[in-house]
Amino acid sequence: MNSVTLLNSTQVNLALKRLARQLVENHDDFHNTVFLGLQPRGIQFAERLVREVEQIIGKPVNFGKIDITFHRDDFRRGEEPLKANRTEINFLIENRQVILIDDVLYTGRSIRAALDAMLSFGRPEKVELCVLVDRRFSRHLPVQPDYVGRQVDSIQSEKVTVKWSETDGTDEVILFTSKTANDSTIG
C-alpha cells in the first residue's frame, strides 16, 4: 500500500486557524450558533476548532458531541454489532445555527445520519458543515461542505486517514492507495 501525506502538522494547524477565522467572519460572536462534533472521528477536529474559535472571540461557545451510530443506514450490516458513543448536548438547538463538524466527508452518509440524530434535539434555523478533508467525487448523497480544510480527488479504493497528536502522536492527513499490478517494476 502506498501513502501520500496530504497535510503535515504545520498544514493541519494552518487549516484549523483558517477555518476558525472563516467561522468567526460568518458568525461574529456566536450568540446564536452551536457546534456539533460527530462521534467518533470528528471529535478531535471539533475540539481543536472550537478552541481556536474561542481563542479568537475571547469567550466560550456552545459545543456538543453527537452520536450517529443508530441513525446510520448501515448499522445492521456488519458481522459485529456497532458500539454506540455518547451524545453530549447540554443546550437547545431549536432556531439556532448549527455547525456540524467531521474530519472527512466521503459518501455523505454520516452527515445524513447526523442530520437525523440532530433533529431529536430541535429544529435548527440553519445547518452548516465544516470538514477537514473533502473527498470530492465520492458522494452517494447530495451533501456539500460549507467550510473545507483541504479537498482531495480520490477514488473508492483509496482511504484518507486523519491523525491527531492527542491520540496518534502527530497531526497528519494521509491518503492510502492500493498498489496495483501496473505500479510494480519489471526487472
C-alpha positions as CSV (number, residue, x, y, z in Angstrom):
1,M,0.0,0.0,0.0
2,N,1.4,3.4,-1.0
3,S,0.7,6.6,1.0
4,V,0.9,10.3,0.3
5,T,0.8,13.0,3.0
6,L,-1.9,15.4,2.2
7,L,-1.4,17.7,5.2
8,N,1.5,17.7,7.6
9,S,1.4,19.0,11.1
10,T,2.0,22.6,10.1
11,Q,-0.6,22.4,7.3
12,V,-3.2,20.9,9.7
13,N,-2.7,23.8,12.1
14,L,-2.9,26.4,9.4
15,A,-6.1,24.8,8.1
16,L,-7.6,24.9,11.6
17,K,-6.7,28.6,12.1
18,R,-8.1,29.5,8.6
19,L,-11.3,27.6,9.2
20,A,-11.7,29.2,12.7
21,R,-11.3,32.7,11.2
22,Q,-13.8,31.9,8.4
23,L,-16.3,30.8,11.0
24,V,-15.8,33.9,13.1
25,E,-16.2,36.1,10.0
26,N,-19.5,34.4,9.2
27,H,-20.9,34.0,12.8
28,D,-19.5,37.0,14.6
29,D,-19.9,36.4,18.4
30,F,-21.7,33.0,18.0
31,H,-24.6,34.2,20.2
32,N,-27.0,32.0,18.1
33,T,-24.5,29.4,16.8
34,V,-23.7,26.0,18.3
35,F,-21.1,23.4,17.3
36,L,-21.8,19.7,17.0
37,G,-18.9,17.3,16.5
38,L,-19.6,13.9,15.0
39,Q,-18.6,10.9,17.1
40,P,-16.1,9.3,17.0
41,R,-13.7,10.7,14.4
42,G,-14.9,14.3,14.2
43,I,-14.4,15.0,17.9
44,Q,-10.7,15.8,17.9
45,F,-11.1,18.1,14.9
46,A,-14.2,19.7,16.5
47,E,-12.4,20.2,19.9
48,R,-9.4,21.8,18.2
49,L,-11.6,24.0,16.0
50,V,-13.7,25.2,18.9
51,R,-10.6,26.1,20.9
52,E,-9.3,28.2,18.0
53,V,-12.7,30.0,17.7
54,E,-12.8,30.6,21.5
55,Q,-9.3,32.0,21.4
56,I,-10.2,34.4,18.7
57,I,-13.5,35.7,20.2
58,G,-12.4,35.5,23.8
59,K,-15.3,33.6,25.2
60,P,-16.7,30.0,25.3
61,V,-19.1,28.7,22.6
62,N,-21.8,26.0,22.8
63,F,-20.2,22.7,21.8
64,G,-21.7,19.3,21.8
65,K,-20.9,15.8,20.6
66,I,-23.5,13.8,18.6
67,D,-23.6,10.0,18.2
68,I,-24.9,8.9,14.8
69,T,-24.5,5.1,15.3
70,F,-28.2,4.1,15.2
71,H,-29.1,6.7,12.6
72,R,-26.7,5.2,10.1
73,D,-28.2,3.2,7.2
74,D,-25.6,0.5,7.5
75,F,-25.5,-0.1,11.3
76,R,-27.0,-3.6,10.9
77,R,-24.8,-4.7,8.0
78,G,-21.6,-5.7,9.8
79,E,-20.9,-9.0,11.5
80,E,-20.1,-7.3,14.8
81,P,-22.7,-5.1,16.4
82,L,-21.7,-1.4,16.4
83,K,-20.8,0.2,19.7
84,A,-22.6,3.5,20.3
85,N,-20.8,6.6,21.5
86,R,-22.3,9.1,23.8
87,T,-24.2,12.1,22.7
88,E,-23.4,15.2,24.9
89,I,-25.6,18.2,24.1
90,N,-26.4,20.4,27.0
91,F,-28.2,23.2,25.0
92,L,-31.2,23.6,22.8
93,I,-30.7,23.8,19.0
94,E,-34.2,25.0,18.3
95,N,-33.9,28.1,16.0
96,R,-30.1,28.1,16.4
97,Q,-27.4,28.0,13.7
98,V,-25.7,24.6,13.9
99,I,-22.2,23.9,12.6
100,L,-21.7,20.1,12.1
101,I,-18.1,19.1,12.3
102,D,-16.4,16.0,10.9
103,D,-12.9,15.1,9.9
104,V,-13.5,13.6,6.5
105,L,-16.5,14.0,4.1
106,Y,-16.7,10.9,1.8
107,T,-20.1,9.5,0.8
108,G,-22.3,11.9,2.8
109,R,-24.0,9.1,4.7
110,S,-22.5,10.1,8.1
111,I,-23.7,13.6,7.6
112,R,-27.2,12.4,6.7
113,A,-27.2,10.3,9.9
114,A,-26.0,13.4,11.8
115,L,-28.9,15.4,10.5
116,D,-31.4,12.7,11.6
117,A,-29.8,12.5,15.0
118,M,-29.7,16.3,15.4
119,L,-33.4,16.7,14.8
120,S,-34.0,14.8,18.0
121,F,-32.8,18.0,19.8
122,G,-34.9,20.5,17.9
123,R,-35.3,22.2,14.6
124,P,-32.3,24.4,13.8
125,E,-32.6,27.7,11.9
126,K,-29.7,26.7,9.7
127,V,-27.1,23.9,9.4
128,E,-23.6,24.3,8.0
129,L,-21.0,21.6,7.5
130,C,-17.3,22.0,8.3
131,V,-14.8,19.3,7.4
132,L,-11.0,19.0,7.5
133,V,-10.9,16.9,4.3
134,D,-13.5,16.8,1.5
135,R,-13.2,13.7,-0.7
136,R,-14.8,15.1,-3.8
137,F,-16.3,12.8,-6.4
138,S,-17.2,10.1,-3.9
139,R,-20.7,11.1,-2.8
140,H,-23.6,8.8,-2.6
141,L,-25.8,11.7,-1.3
142,P,-26.0,15.3,-2.3
143,V,-24.0,16.7,0.6
144,Q,-21.5,19.6,0.2
145,P,-19.4,21.3,2.9
146,D,-19.6,25.0,3.7
147,Y,-16.0,25.0,5.2
148,V,-13.2,22.8,4.0
149,G,-9.6,22.5,5.2
150,R,-8.5,20.5,2.1
151,Q,-10.2,19.0,-0.9
152,V,-8.8,15.8,-2.4
153,D,-9.9,13.9,-5.5
154,S,-9.8,10.3,-4.6
155,I,-11.3,7.0,-5.8
156,Q,-13.2,4.5,-3.8
157,S,-10.3,2.1,-3.3
158,E,-8.3,4.9,-1.6
159,K,-8.5,5.7,2.1
160,V,-8.0,9.0,3.9
161,T,-6.7,8.8,7.5
162,V,-6.6,11.8,9.8
163,K,-4.1,11.5,12.7
164,W,-4.2,13.8,15.8
165,S,-1.4,14.4,18.2
166,E,-3.7,13.7,21.2
167,T,-4.4,10.2,20.1
168,D,-1.8,9.3,17.4
169,G,1.2,11.3,18.4
170,T,1.1,13.6,15.3
171,D,-1.2,15.8,13.3
172,E,-1.3,14.5,9.8
173,V,-3.7,13.6,6.9
174,I,-2.6,10.7,4.8
175,L,-4.0,9.2,1.5
176,F,-3.5,5.5,1.2
177,T,-3.7,3.9,-2.2
178,S,-3.6,0.2,-3.1
179,K,-0.6,-0.9,-5.1
180,T,-1.8,-2.3,-8.5
181,A,0.0,-4.6,-11.0
182,N,0.8,-1.5,-13.1
183,D,2.7,0.0,-10.2
184,S,5.3,-2.8,-9.9
185,T,8.5,-2.5,-11.8
186,I,9.8,-5.3,-14.1
187,G,13.4,-6.1,-13.6
